[in-house]
Amino acid sequence: MAYPSPKKFWHWLKDFLSGFLFGGLIRTAREEKQGYQDLFMVLTLGQMLGIPLMGNYYALRLLPFQVKELSAWQRRLLRDQDLLELFAE
């Protein structure tokens, strides 16, 4: 049976401890970032969801930068959510 090299072991240990100690913080930071991105997209492109916001010049200027995230954003905001999903978080 071949044993892993000490370098791989220390790398594995470092990854394990960082995930154990900072995993919750990283998840919370990602969720917070996602919330801010969703808010920004709603404020600039809310007309696509039927939210009556006044379209302006700046929203159209930002559109080319948001096109790559547009379909995922629409799916995420318009999908049905179950009550159990909300309580699981």
C-alpha positions as CSV (number, residue, x, y, z in Angstrom):
1,M,0.0,0.0,0.0
2,A,1.5,3.3,-1.1
3,Y,1.4,6.2,1.4
4,P,0.7,9.8,0.2
5,S,3.7,12.1,0.2
6,P,4.1,14.5,3.1
7,K,3.5,17.4,0.8
8,K,0.1,16.1,-0.2
9,F,-0.8,15.3,3.4
10,W,0.0,18.9,4.5
11,H,-2.0,20.3,1.6
12,W,-4.9,18.1,2.4
13,L,-4.7,19.0,6.1
14,K,-4.5,22.7,5.3
15,D,-7.6,22.4,3.0
16,F,-9.5,20.5,5.6
17,L,-8.8,22.9,8.4
18,S,-9.5,26.0,6.3
19,G,-12.8,24.5,5.2
20,F,-13.7,23.5,8.8
21,L,-12.8,26.8,10.3
22,F,-13.9,29.2,7.6
23,G,-16.5,27.3,5.5
24,G,-19.5,29.0,7.2
25,L,-18.0,32.4,6.7
26,I,-17.3,31.8,3.1
27,R,-20.8,30.5,2.5
28,T,-22.3,33.5,4.2
29,A,-20.1,35.9,2.2
30,R,-21.1,34.2,-1.1
31,E,-24.8,34.4,-0.2
32,E,-24.5,38.1,0.7
33,K,-22.7,38.8,-2.6
34,Q,-25.4,37.0,-4.5
35,G,-28.1,39.1,-2.7
36,Y,-26.3,42.3,-3.7
37,Q,-25.9,41.1,-7.3
38,D,-29.6,40.2,-7.4
39,L,-30.6,43.6,-6.0
40,F,-28.4,45.4,-8.6
41,M,-29.9,43.4,-11.4
42,V,-33.5,44.1,-10.2
43,L,-32.8,47.8,-10.0
44,T,-31.2,48.0,-13.5
45,L,-33.2,45.3,-15.4
46,G,-36.4,44.9,-13.4
47,Q,-38.6,45.6,-16.4
48,M,-37.7,42.1,-17.7
49,L,-39.5,40.6,-14.7
50,G,-42.5,42.9,-14.9
51,I,-41.4,45.2,-12.1
52,P,-42.4,48.8,-13.1
53,L,-39.2,50.7,-12.9
54,M,-38.3,53.6,-15.1
55,G,-35.8,52.5,-17.6
56,N,-32.9,54.9,-18.0
57,Y,-29.8,55.5,-20.0
58,Y,-27.5,53.9,-17.4
59,A,-29.3,50.6,-17.3
60,L,-28.9,50.3,-21.1
61,R,-25.2,51.1,-20.7
62,L,-24.8,48.3,-18.2
63,L,-26.7,45.8,-20.3
64,P,-23.7,44.4,-22.2
65,F,-21.9,43.6,-19.0
66,Q,-25.0,41.8,-17.5
67,V,-26.0,39.7,-20.6
68,K,-23.9,36.7,-19.5
69,E,-25.6,36.5,-16.1
70,L,-29.1,37.4,-17.4
71,S,-30.6,33.9,-18.0
72,A,-29.3,32.5,-14.7
73,W,-30.6,35.5,-12.8
74,Q,-34.0,35.2,-14.3
75,R,-34.2,31.5,-13.5
76,R,-33.1,32.0,-10.0
77,L,-35.6,34.8,-9.3
78,L,-38.6,33.3,-11.0
79,R,-38.2,29.7,-9.8
80,D,-40.7,28.4,-7.3
81,Q,-39.5,28.0,-3.8
82,D,-40.8,25.5,-1.3
83,L,-41.2,26.4,2.3
84,L,-38.9,23.5,3.3
85,E,-36.1,25.1,1.3
86,L,-36.5,28.3,3.2
87,F,-36.3,26.5,6.6
88,A,-33.4,24.4,5.6
89,E,-31.1,27.5,5.4
